[in-house]
Amino acid sequence: MPELFHIGDLEILARLVMAAILCGMVGIEREYRHRPAGVRTYALVGMGTALFTIASISFGSMAAEGTVDVSRVASYVLAGIGFIGAGTIIQSRGIVKGLTTAASIWIVAAIGMVIGMGLYGPAIIAAVLTMIILVVLRGLHIEEEDDN
C-alpha cells in the first residue's frame, strides 16, 4: 500500500476537526447575518466534503494501482453541493436572494475537500479570504444589499 494513500486515525480526526472549525467560522458570519444556513450547516458541509475526500483517497489504497479514479468522488460531491446551494437561492418579485449563501456553501465545500487531502495551507488561506470577502466587502456595499 503506497504511503500516499495511508491516512491514520489521528490524522483523519485532525482533518475532520479542522474542516468543522474553519467551515464553521464562515457559518458563524452567515448566522450573524441571519442567512438561511448557519454554523452547523457550514461545519457539516466542510466536514462532510473532507470525509468524502478521505474516503476517496482510501478507495485508491484498496484497489490495484490505476484501477480507481479517486477524483470521481470529488466531482459527485461538488455536484451535490450545487443542489444544496441552489436550495438557498430564492427569486421573488424579480429579486434574487441567497447567492452569497450559495457561493459560501460552495467555497466551504472546497475548503473541506482540500483539508481532506491534507492541504492545510490552502484551506486556511481560503477560509481567511472568505471571511474577509464576507465581512469587509459587505462593509463597502459593493454587493447587492438584498443578499448580504
ABEGO torsion letter per residue (X at the ends): XBAAABBBAAAAAAAAAAAAAAAAAAAAAAAAAGBABBAAAAAAAAAAAAAAAAAAAAAAAABBBGABBAAAAAAAAAAAAAAAAAAABBBBGGBBBGAAAAAAAAAAAAAAAAAAAGBAAAAAAAAAAAAAAAAAAAAAGABBAAAX
